[in-house]
């Protein structure tokens, strides 16, 4: 793309090839790279074998797959070929494949591209649901509808490499009004922001960029103050005695505020919400009901908390190189067996080419005068075998 630079996370440089970064994040492409001749169940099981290795039991993998598919609304399509899924279902399946390793951060490249309005709404609603479970969802999106735009928690808008707004979606309109940019009540705020970005309202973008940076630092300072204030109250002896029924949840909240360097801002925000909920429960001593989470397989069989385990990626050994080879070889055999036309076409092409080569070089002999002919024959045969083998892998 011609773009170069250094990637920083929380102020620290990081390589995208870092094992820690790969363990804590996943990237979902704009195009759904799925095998059309494999069912959803087979696709998920193959991904589970590759990501979790064979040290994890098959029963656990099956339970995990069922739980993920139920979460994404695909359990009734378990035996359906991926090629017969709708656009929205393919996008959900692509997300499901990445959730097997339970990454805390998901990056998506335009997840609503090519989807109708209903599928777009369902896709973004699903992402919001995952965010409520503790995952950090980062995605790019172009010209969302007003309904979809309101589903996002935070917005980061870039123009020519500079940010003109970052913060909660609900604060976008007041922020623009503070910059003498009034969004009409009948106008979609997302469309209005894009109009500002392309310069339709004669606004100095440099001043807008400076205002956005100022707002970001003010919000960060206010959030840090709120966290410290709430933690001080929760830690106090009087408050802790009143929420004794919720103390088992408190360490999970505290751990998010002190660990997970790669996703610390997101973890801080989730923890802040939980601290607020604990703070609101002071005096009521309502016991949390985690029964619905205890039955869900995540991590090593159970969810230990509603949000805390979403930040614990599965620390399991991936399949070895040999096992990866046999798993992918088995996938090729499955696809080849189900696509009879392609299999027969390859067989017939090899037979026809063999007959042509045999006719052209028939009775050439092994004399010195025919060495060049034999060399051309061997060279052409080797090229045929090598390139047809490579194309078989690429096409399937």
C-alpha positions as semicolon CSV with decimal commas, in nm:
position;residue;x (nm);y (nm);z (nm)
1;X;0,000;0,000;0,000
2;X;0,302;0,229;0,026
3;X;0,231;0,307;0,392
4;X;0,515;0,255;0,638
5;X;0,558;0,325;1,006
6;X;0,583;0,181;1,354
7;X;0,295;0,023;1,545
8;X;0,251;0,130;1,907
9;X;0,012;-0,018;2,161
10;X;-0,032;0,178;2,483
11;X;0,282;0,373;2,394
12;X;0,501;0,066;2,345
13;X;0,625;-0,056;2,003
14;X;0,493;-0,396;1,904
15;X;0,539;-0,627;1,608
16;X;0,235;-0,784;1,446
17;X;0,435;-1,108;1,426
18;X;0,482;-1,113;1,801
19;X;0,339;-1,432;1,958
20;X;0,184;-1,226;2,237
21;X;0,013;-0,994;1,989
22;X;-0,118;-1,287;1,786
23;X;-0,248;-1,455;2,100
24;X;-0,431;-1,146;2,220
25;X;-0,580;-1,037;1,888
26;X;-0,725;-1,161;1,561
27;X;-0,794;-1,003;1,224
28;X;-1,107;-1,075;1,022
29;X;-1,078;-0,991;0,654
30;X;-1,332;-0,801;0,453
31;X;-1,370;-1,099;0,219
32;X;-1,495;-1,423;0,369
33;X;-1,227;-1,683;0,285
34;X;-1,433;-1,997;0,348
35;X;-1,437;-2,341;0,189
36;X;-1,772;-2,366;0,009
37;X;-1,769;-2,749;0,012
38;X;-1,725;-2,787;0,387
39;X;-2,005;-2,765;0,641
40;X;-2,003;-2,519;0,927
41;X;-1,935;-2,799;1,174
42;X;-1,640;-2,933;0,973
43;X;-1,496;-2,585;0,928
44;X;-1,521;-2,509;1,299
45;X;-1,375;-2,845;1,402
46;X;-1,079;-2,802;1,164
47;X;-1,011;-2,457;1,309
48;X;-1,038;-2,599;1,661
49;X;-0,783;-2,872;1,581
50;X;-0,542;-2,619;1,432
51;X;-0,573;-2,358;1,708
52;X;-0,618;-2,572;2,018
53;X;-0,404;-2,868;1,917
54;X;-0,469;-3,225;2,022
55;X;-0,390;-3,173;2,389
56;X;-0,748;-3,048;2,422
57;X;-1,014;-3,318;2,421
58;X;-1,251;-3,353;2,128
59;X;-1,550;-3,336;2,362
60;X;-1,438;-2,998;2,489
61;X;-1,391;-2,873;2,131
62;X;-1,741;-2,989;2,036
63;X;-1,895;-2,815;2,337
64;X;-1,700;-2,499;2,261
65;X;-1,813;-2,503;1,897
66;X;-2,178;-2,551;1,995
67;X;-2,154;-2,266;2,243
68;X;-1,998;-2,027;1,989
69;X;-2,247;-2,117;1,717
70;X;-2,535;-2,069;1,959
71;X;-2,393;-1,732;2,058
72;X;-2,379;-1,624;1,692
73;X;-2,712;-1,779;1,594
74;X;-2,566;-2,046;1,363
75;X;-2,645;-2,362;1,558
76;X;-2,931;-2,452;1,321
77;X;-2,691;-2,432;1,022
78;X;-2,438;-2,678;1,163
79;X;-2,462;-2,924;0,870
80;X;-2,501;-2,662;0,594
81;X;-2,221;-2,608;0,342
82;X;-2,045;-2,273;0,377
83;X;-2,111;-2,199;0,011
84;X;-2,488;-2,201;0,074
85;X;-2,479;-1,945;0,355
86;X;-2,600;-1,589;0,313
87;X;-2,361;-1,296;0,332
88;X;-2,445;-1,220;0,692
89;X;-2,410;-1,583;0,796
90;X;-2,070;-1,607;0,625
91;X;-1,954;-1,303;0,818
92;X;-2,076;-1,457;1,144
93;X;-1,897;-1,781;1,060
94;X;-1,573;-1,589;0,997
95;X;-1,612;-1,432;1,342
96;X;-1,692;-1,771;1,497
97;X;-1,369;-1,918;1,358
98;X;-1,166;-1,654;1,541
99;X;-1,360;-1,689;1,866
100;X;-1,233;-2,046;1,906
101;X;-0,908;-1,916;2,051
102;X;-1,103;-1,655;2,253
103;X;-0,893;-1,348;2,163
104;X;-0,967;-1,039;2,374
105;X;-0,926;-0,802;2,077
106;X;-1,092;-0,846;1,737
107;X;-0,997;-0,632;1,436
108;X;-1,248;-0,630;1,149
109;X;-1,204;-0,476;0,807
110;X;-1,539;-0,330;0,699
111;X;-1,760;-0,610;0,835
112;X;-2,074;-0,465;0,673
113;X;-1,941;-0,454;0,317
114;X;-2,167;-0,635;0,070
115;X;-2,448;-0,686;0,322
116;X;-2,803;-0,556;0,303
117;X;-2,940;-0,323;0,571
118;X;-3,090;-0,606;0,776
119;X;-2,771;-0,813;0,768
120;X;-2,564;-0,504;0,854
121;X;-2,778;-0,440;1,159
122;X;-2,752;-0,803;1,270
123;X;-2,374;-0,806;1,220
124;X;-2,315;-0,490;1,422
125;X;-2,558;-0,609;1,691
126;X;-2,352;-0,927;1,719
127;X;-2,031;-0,728;1,755
128;X;-2,192;-0,516;2,025
129;X;-2,298;-0,832;2,206
130;X;-1,940;-0,960;2,196
131;X;-1,821;-0,625;2,329
132;X;-2,064;-0,654;2,620
133;X;-1,903;-0,989;2,705
134;X;-1,565;-0,822;2,748
135;X;-1,410;-0,840;2,401
136;X;-1,263;-0,528;2,246
137;X;-1,402;-0,480;1,895
138;X;-1,215;-0,253;1,654
139;X;-1,359;-0,220;1,305
140;X;-1,361;0,017;1,011
141;X;-1,691;0,119;0,860
142;X;-1,802;0,359;0,587
143;X;-2,126;0,560;0,590
144;X;-2,324;0,364;0,850
145;X;-2,694;0,428;0,892
146;X;-2,812;0,623;1,195
147;X;-2,931;0,301;1,362
148;X;-2,599;0,123;1,313
149;X;-2,402;0,434;1,407
150;X;-2,573;0,451;1,747
151;X;-2,466;0,094;1,827
152;X;-2,099;0,189;1,852
153;X;-1,957;0,292;2,186
154;X;-1,663;0,496;2,063
155;X;-1,570;0,659;1,736
156;X;-1,231;0,738;1,583
157;X;-1,247;0,946;1,265
158;X;-0,938;0,994;1,048
159;X;-0,887;1,250;0,772
160;X;-0,558;1,257;0,581
161;X;-0,386;1,066;0,859
162;X;-0,510;1,293;1,140
163;X;-0,791;1,238;1,389
164;X;-1,076;1,491;1,385
165;X;-1,282;1,320;1,655
166;X;-1,233;1,043;1,907
167;X;-1,471;0,965;2,185
168;X;-1,821;0,835;2,259
169;X;-2,067;0,844;1,972
170;X;-2,327;1,020;2,186
171;X;-2,087;1,313;2,235
172;X;-2,018;1,367;1,864
173;X;-2,302;1,611;1,796
174;X;-2,232;1,827;2,105
175;X;-1,863;1,831;2,013
176;X;-1,938;1,951;1,660
177;X;-2,177;2,214;1,795
178;X;-1,895;2,342;2,013
179;X;-1,696;2,393;1,692
180;X;-1,981;2,588;1,527
181;X;-2,085;2,285;1,322
182;X;-2,453;2,225;1,390
183;X;-2,587;1,893;1,267
184;X;-2,953;1,922;1,157
185;X;-3,195;1,704;1,354
186;X;-3,305;1,528;1,036
187;X;-2,946;1,451;0,934
188;X;-2,750;1,133;1,006
189;X;-2,457;1,237;1,232
190;X;-2,227;0,995;1,049
191;X;-2,306;1,151;0,712
192;X;-2,266;1,500;0,857
193;X;-1,924;1,408;0,997
194;X;-1,814;1,278;0,656
195;X;-1,930;1,604;0,497
196;X;-1,717;1,794;0,747
197;X;-1,423;1,565;0,673
198;X;-1,433;1,633;0,299
199;X;-1,461;2,008;0,359
200;X;-1,820;2,074;0,256
201;X;-1,886;2,308;0,552
202;X;-1,577;2,530;0,512
203;X;-1,425;2,425;0,842
204;X;-1,056;2,451;0,927
205;X;-0,957;2,089;0,989
206;X;-0,644;2,191;1,179
207;X;-0,855;2,357;1,450
208;X;-1,085;2,056;1,454
209;X;-0,788;1,822;1,500
210;X;-0,655;2,032;1,788
211;X;-0,998;2,037;1,952
212;X;-1,025;1,658;1,918
213;X;-0,685;1,607;2,083
214;X;-0,778;1,842;2,366
215;X;-1,105;1,657;2,425
216;X;-0,928;1,321;2,428
217;X;-0,681;1,424;2,698
218;X;-0,956;1,579;2,909
219;X;-1,166;1,263;2,887
220;X;-0,865;1,046;2,976
221;X;-0,790;1,255;3,284
222;X;-1,153;1,249;3,396
223;X;-1,176;0,873;3,353
224;X;-0,861;0,815;3,555
225;X;-0,998;1,034;3,834
226;X;-1,328;0,841;3,833
227;X;-1,146;0,508;3,849
228;X;-0,934;0,613;4,145
229;X;-1,233;0,762;4,326
230;X;-1,448;0,451;4,283
231;X;-1,164;0,217;4,374
232;X;-1,096;0,415;4,689
233;X;-1,457;0,381;4,792
234;X;-1,471;0,011;4,708
235;X;-1,149;-0,056;4,899
236;X;-1,274;0,124;5,208
237;X;-1,359;-0,097;5,501
238;X;-1,715;0,028;5,524
239;X;-1,792;-0,033;5,156
240;X;-1,631;-0,376;5,149
241;X;-1,833;-0,487;5,448
242;X;-2,153;-0,391;5,268
243;X;-2,072;-0,581;4,949
244;X;-1,935;-0,895;5,110
245;X;-2,160;-1,101;4,888
246;X;-1,983;-0,962;4,582
247;X;-1,622;-0,987;4,701
248;X;-1,553;-1,294;4,491
249;X;-1,614;-1,081;4,183
250;X;-1,396;-0,794;4,307
251;X;-1,055;-0,961;4,236
252;X;-1,157;-1,013;3,874
253;X;-1,230;-0,641;3,845
254;X;-0,902;-0,546;4,012
255;X;-0,700;-0,778;3,789
256;X;-0,824;-0,596;3,480
257;X;-0,699;-0,265;3,614
258;X;-0,347;-0,396;3,676
259;X;-0,281;-0,650;3,400
260;X;-0,313;-0,707;3,029
261;X;-0,084;-0,440;2,893
262;X;-0,195;-0,482;2,533
263;X;-0,562;-0,410;2,602
264;X;-0,532;-0,206;2,920
265;X;-0,749;0,091;2,813
266;X;-1,031;-0,141;2,709
267;X;-0,988;-0,347;3,023
268;X;-0,994;-0,031;3,233
269;X;-1,324;0,074;3,078
270;X;-1,483;-0,265;3,136
271;X;-1,351;-0,272;3,489
272;X;-1,479;0,078;3,550
273;X;-1,828;-0,029;3,451
274;X;-1,805;-0,327;3,685
275;X;-1,677;-0,109;3,968
276;X;-1,973;0,121;3,912
277;X;-2,210;-0,174;3,926
278;X;-2,048;-0,294;4,248
279;X;-2,066;0,056;4,387
280;X;-2,436;0,073;4,302
281;X;-2,493;-0,251;4,488
282;X;-2,363;-0,110;4,816
283;X;-2,651;-0,130;5,063
284;X;-2,857;-0,367;4,852
285;X;-2,617;-0,666;4,873
286;X;-2,778;-0,832;4,576
287;X;-2,607;-1,157;4,493
288;X;-2,486;-1,194;4,138
289;X;-2,635;-1,474;3,937
290;X;-2,363;-1,642;3,731
291;X;-2,540;-1,967;3,661
292;X;-2,587;-1,885;3,295
293;X;-2,213;-1,828;3,259
294;X;-2,102;-2,138;3,448
295;X;-2,249;-2,364;3,181
296;X;-2,072;-2,193;2,893
297;X;-1,742;-2,345;2,778
298;X;-1,470;-2,084;2,757
299;X;-1,107;-2,085;2,860
300;X;-1,074;-2,432;3,008
301;X;-1,435;-2,541;3,021
302;X;-1,616;-2,269;3,217
303;X;-1,660;-1,898;3,225
304;X;-1,534;-1,783;3,563
305;X;-1,699;-1,443;3,532
306;X;-1,920;-1,253;3,292
307;X;-1,638;-1,049;3,147
308;X;-1,312;-1,146;3,306
309;X;-1,250;-1,461;3,106
310;X;-1,309;-1,281;2,779
311;X;-0,967;-1,131;2,847
312;X;-0,804;-1,471;2,896
313;X;-0,701;-1,620;2,565
314;X;-0,668;-1,994;2,550
315;X;-0,312;-2,081;2,649
316;X;-0,298;-2,408;2,457
317;X;-0,042;-2,547;2,220
318;X;-0,135;-2,526;1,856
319;X;-0,118;-2,827;1,630
320;X;0,234;-2,928;1,531
321;X;0,360;-2,885;1,177
322;X;0,303;-3,252;1,097
323;X;-0,053;-3,242;1,229
324;X;-0,122;-2,922;1,036
325;X;-0,002;-3,097;0,721
326;X;-0,232;-3,395;0,769
327;X;-0,529;-3,177;0,869
328;X;-0,495;-2,963;0,558
329;X;-0,437;-3,271;0,342
330;X;-0,756;-3,421;0,477
331;X;-0,938;-3,098;0,397
332;X;-0,819;-3,117;0,036
333;X;-0,940;-3,478;0,009
334;X;-1,281;-3,382;0,147
335;X;-1,322;-3,094;-0,099
336;X;-1,195;-3,304;-0,392
337;X;-1,429;-3,592;-0,308
338;X;-1,731;-3,362;-0,299
339;X;-1,648;-3,177;-0,619
340;X;-1,677;-3,464;-0,868
341;X;-1,669;-3,240;-1,174
342;X;-1,335;-3,084;-1,080
343;X;-1,191;-3,425;-0,990
344;X;-1,299;-3,580;-1,321
345;X;-1,178;-3,275;-1,516
346;X;-0,832;-3,308;-1,364
347;X;-0,822;-3,680;-1,436
348;X;-0,932;-3,635;-1,797
349;X;-0,688;-3,348;-1,854
350;X;-0,396;-3,563;-1,738
351;X;-0,507;-3,850;-1,961
352;X;-0,547;-3,625;-2,267
353;X;-0,214;-3,449;-2,210
354;X;-0,046;-3,788;-2,161
355;X;-0,185;-3,909;-2,494
356;X;-0,070;-3,591;-2,670
357;X;0,280;-3,617;-2,524
358;X;0,297;-3,986;-2,608
359;X;0,194;-3,922;-2,969
360;X;0,441;-3,635;-3,017
361;X;0,739;-3,825;-2,880
362;X;0,648;-4,175;-2,994
363;X;0,944;-4,381;-3,126
364;X;1,192;-4,101;-3,057
365;X;1,447;-4,355;-2,941
366;X;1,752;-4,323;-2,720
367;X;2,016;-4,229;-2,976
368;X;2,244;-3,931;-2,928
369;X;2,070;-3,745;-3,209
370;X;1,742;-3,750;-3,013
371;X;1,879;-3,630;-2,678
372;X;1,728;-3,284;-2,721
373;X;1,385;-3,432;-2,795
374;X;1,398;-3,650;-2,484
375;X;1,513;-3,350;-2,279
376;X;1,219;-3,139;-2,398
377;X;0,982;-3,424;-2,320
378;X;1,114;-3,467;-1,964
379;X;1,118;-3,090;-1,904
380;X;0,758;-3,050;-2,023
381;X;0,641;-3,347;-1,816
382;X;0,802;-3,212;-1,498
383;X;0,651;-2,866;-1,553
384;X;0,308;-3,022;-1,605
385;X;0,324;-3,223;-1,283
386;X;0,460;-2,936;-1,073
387;X;0,224;-2,665;-1,191
388;X;-0,090;-2,879;-1,195
389;X;-0,010;-2,985;-0,839
390;X;0,034;-2,625;-0,730
391;X;-0,286;-2,513;-0,898
392;X;-0,479;-2,789;-0,725
393;X;-0,373;-2,649;-0,388
394;X;-0,441;-2,289;-0,487
395;X;-0,787;-2,357;-0,633
396;X;-0,906;-2,573;-0,345
